[in-house]
Amino acid sequence: MSFADAAIQVLEDIGSPLHYRKIAEIAIARNLIPTNGKSPEATLNAIIAVEIKQKGDHSRFVKINRGVFGLRKWDVTSMDSESNSTTSDPQTERRVKIPHFPTYSELRLILPIWNGRDRAQITGLRSAIMSLSGTPQNPVDWTNPDRWISERLEGENRELAEAIWTGSDRRVNPRHVYGHWLLSRIYELLEDDSGGKVVLTDAGRDFICHSLGDVEKQIDEREGLLKLLSVVAEKGGGRRGDFVPDWSDYLKRYSQFGTDSTIKDTLWRRLYNLADRELLIKTGTTYSITDAGLNYLKDSGGDEELDGGGKVQEILTLVKEQKASVRSSIKEILSTMAPTAFEYLIKQLLEAMNYQNVEVTSPTNDKGVDVVADIELGITSVREVVQVKRQQGNIQRPILDALRGCLYRFQAVRGTIITTGDFSKGTVEVAFAPGAPPITLINGEKLLDLLIEYGIGVKTKAIEVLELDADAFAQNDSYTSDLE
């Protein structure tokens, strides 16, 4: 029996849609399909996906949800709204509808504030604020709601703006809630009652009460966050720009966003959302997936976005563990290096970062400066001094003040402190004090990021993972779904 026929028989016997892994499990238990392959579940999933792509509305299968399939002859339109779109041209299946995508933590704060209010009041506040937007020549500053709400609004507009600002513990600026409103309306977290007020729906209450719950997963899937999470996982992390090509391709298939600015903006806002939920971690300018993110991909069915599904997720988990092991080893080596060797390591790093004329200073009378270098800023070359500290504790402010005070001795205009430890709060607060020469602070974790990013002390090995291109098979009209 072919894989497809076996899936048909299982679905007919069960009488309801199933995840492809469950279909394969039942088919194997009944000896309907061979088990000599390494991954019969993946084969079954691929065969069903190819038939749907190839035959469209004439396929025997219909996709109900991510990884979940039913039989087309069933009345499945009421089971899940996605069933109406999965067999259509992907170009017409519109996702990623929210341009100013908010964080869910902010949305959970603002939904109860909107609940029970007149819809006209909510939309009226936005109109009132937009009428005060100013011009490029005379822009309006919206950064301080404590000030502009009382200065620019009155009546019910002021009351609602203050409720949003104070009710969110001053986290949600009433000027920037358009994305929150769009998301709550498009995904029916709020609805209009007969009296013109907006009220929370069951979906809205589920969203508020259940982090990573069903409603949140549905929004993540429809708005491309699961796809983006899988892209970060597959790449093993990277800078924002590293994800643009994959994200751009996804938007071209599923959204109406197409300009460079909207592609980058929708990407940034969703990365920020995922980092806010600790599904991604941002270290410096680099994003990487967390263990919670990998688990969420699996629990939400988002690992279907990973080519190879669960097997690839296992590989990614091992890669993540290996990276953590390498970081730990580098950290241990740095803690035992001789001070002079550490200074020359920093010299090597600065040269890799395109600094010029990098020199390690003489250990006598160096005034706390260990390395000096030139860096191009635009069309100007400036001198920078670097102090390195191989220690576990926090660097205190007097060390920063001393470095800033000796810049003139080296004709430098700025400085950097690099430590294997960290910095006190007071040191961080004055690093970029107005009117003072800037002092960049690089702590131990950031130093590890830079060493890895610029290949100092590490080597990168590529792992090649094959990806099934179902479209290539679907383009061949003579291809059948019997691919055992």
Protein Blocks (a to p, Z undefined) as FASTA:
>chain_A
ZZklmmmmmmmmnopacdfklmmmmmmmnopacckbfblmlmmmmmmmmmmmmnmmmpmb
dcfbghiacdfkbcfklmpmklmmmmmcfklmcghkbfblcdfklmmmmmmmmgopafkl
mmmmmmmmmmmnopfklccdfkbmmlmmmmmggcjllmmmmmmmmmnoomacfklmmlmm
mmmmmnopaccdfkopacddfklmmmmmmghilklmmmmmmnommmmmmmmmmnopaafk
lmmmmmmmmmmmmmcbfbfklmmmmmmmmmmmmmmnopaccehjaccddfklmmmmmmno
pmmmpghijmmmmmmmmmmmmmmmmmmmmmmmmmmpcfklmmmmmmmmmmmnopahiacd
dfehnlopabdcdddehjaccdddddddddfbdcdfklmmmmmmmmmmnopabdcdddfb
bcdfklmmmmmgghiacdddddfklmmmmmmmnopoiacdddddddddfklmmmpmkbcf
blZZ
